[in-house]
């Protein structure tokens, strides 16, 4: 009898052991944090990678001088890339296409989707500026042949041309195409394509690492209660809730 | 001891420096080194029924006995490493012998030799004669194709998904959940006359593209991570606060100027104006001192400090004085002014020998004198630009600690970016520790050195 209860007790305690979370106090956690080695040089690289990828060319140049960190790309190419991006953002698509081809003609040759999106953006800009005739001609000559090659291009073309059917585009179902966000979307697509052509990652590493931190904390939550950083912008450590 | 006013602060400052400055070549990934299987272990094998080749990379069943307890099993010399994303090895079936009863799998340390992997508890095996997968019992389950002479079969452990996986001639056959803890040995078995199997622990190119497998696994994980959403402009904010923390003032000004014209506009929260002001503390002073130290102008740095922060350099034996005197000495060695360096050391550095925590650092530094080419000596790292940067960082942090608005001197020790990265590393390490030490750890250095070239998503 007593042995039976002893065994049951043992089972129960191992049961709670395996299901309850490990609790890590602030003191223990801070010790672990202190044991982590982060190289200054690596943080500098991370910051430089952000400046370069996001196109802060002057800041990247200054950072190179102030911290001695070498950028992972020729800084001159950032200026060109940003010029293309700006051109799309301000609606000068023809100019942007020319600039991309000056940079590297292969970018558009090997990227039919990007080329189509740029042409589509050009059509949108023509419609925005009320150049109906020019828009029609452009759609028929430049875009329609591409639509025949690709079903999704055709659908996008039809959606764009639909803009012409509305006198007042503010209430039309495809009005979002005229939104500034459409320009930004196209601009970031070109930006990414140029970066890829320069063997550079199209996204900076920092946002991914921050997402990884959120993810890693969520993962660890399943197994332990420990001091978390809930507000990434202050990086303040908060005591575990037990 | 070094500074009576804030011993705690100086202590962490020193340990921080110790990590950064005095061992710059220490590679963090060294801690991850584990023994990996390189050959078969003929001692820990069933013996009698088979022969392990002299290079310990092949096994041959010579006996004609076929009893279920006469299996020719042999384990690798050590268990599969666990602190990695995946482990993998391959076998080549040279000869399927009489019955082709060949198996590949993983077994625990006290596996009962003379039995097929998978037949006993805590063992897993993919068997060639029936293509079945065995896990812990004599009855197999349907898994993949059979394999025979000329086939290359692989067995692996995916620590990210906690699965075993098996391959045939370079193609993935299938996976099975790894329901076993503790070390696992790569294991092969032969069980009919003339069966001959060669094993490849990675000494030769694998038939299966394990790099692509790992890349795909990382990509899957990355997709999960990318699903997390970030507050607007968070990265921007963190970069900005990094520049402020380290006093990279000119970069900050360019960054801010550019941010005002970016599209889409960057939204930097307005409400923390006070915090901002506190972060901006002594920005210009910190920038100037960093520039001076980076240029090796230590005397000027000293005089600026005396002018702006006399309390920091008042005490001749403070850590900050020690670092600057050391740096001055290093600059003299760099300039080849060895006599001046010796005189300087006698005048300014000798007194620090009394201070035990600094003593060993000082000794290393002075050792520069012992080498004809100090740049290429074991202490040559003192002459690197990173050394100047590290001293500048230490001065920067010390100045930050004089901010009267600061609640806690520990608070200013690290930038927000560094705090977040430390938290990330600690979370990954802790999670792994709670998972039987299995899987990869997070290393910023690896993240940064991977992917910039070639890895196009």
Interface residues (C-beta under 8 A of the other chain):
Chain A: X22 X24 X29 X32 X33 X34 X36 X37 X38 X39 X40 X41 X42 X43 X45 X46 X47 X49 X50 X51 X56 X58 X59 X61 X62 X63 X65 X66 X67 X68 X72 X89 X184 X187 X196 X199 X200 X201 X202 X204 X205 X206 X207 X208 X209 X210 X211 X212 X213 X214 X215 X216 X217 X218 X219 X220 X223 X224 X226 X229 X232 X233 X234 X235 X237
Chain B: X12 X15 X19 X20 X28 X222 X224 X225 X226 X228 X229 X230 X231 X234 X235 X237 X238 X239 X242 X243 X246 X248 X249 X250 X251 X253 X254 X255 X257 X258 X263 X264 X269 X275 X287 X290 X291 X294 X385 X386 X389 X390 X393 X415 X416 X417 X418 X419 X420 X421 X422 X423 X424 X425 X426 X427 X428 X429 X430 X431 X434 X435 X442 X444 X445 X447 X448 X451 X452 X453 X454 X455 X456 X457
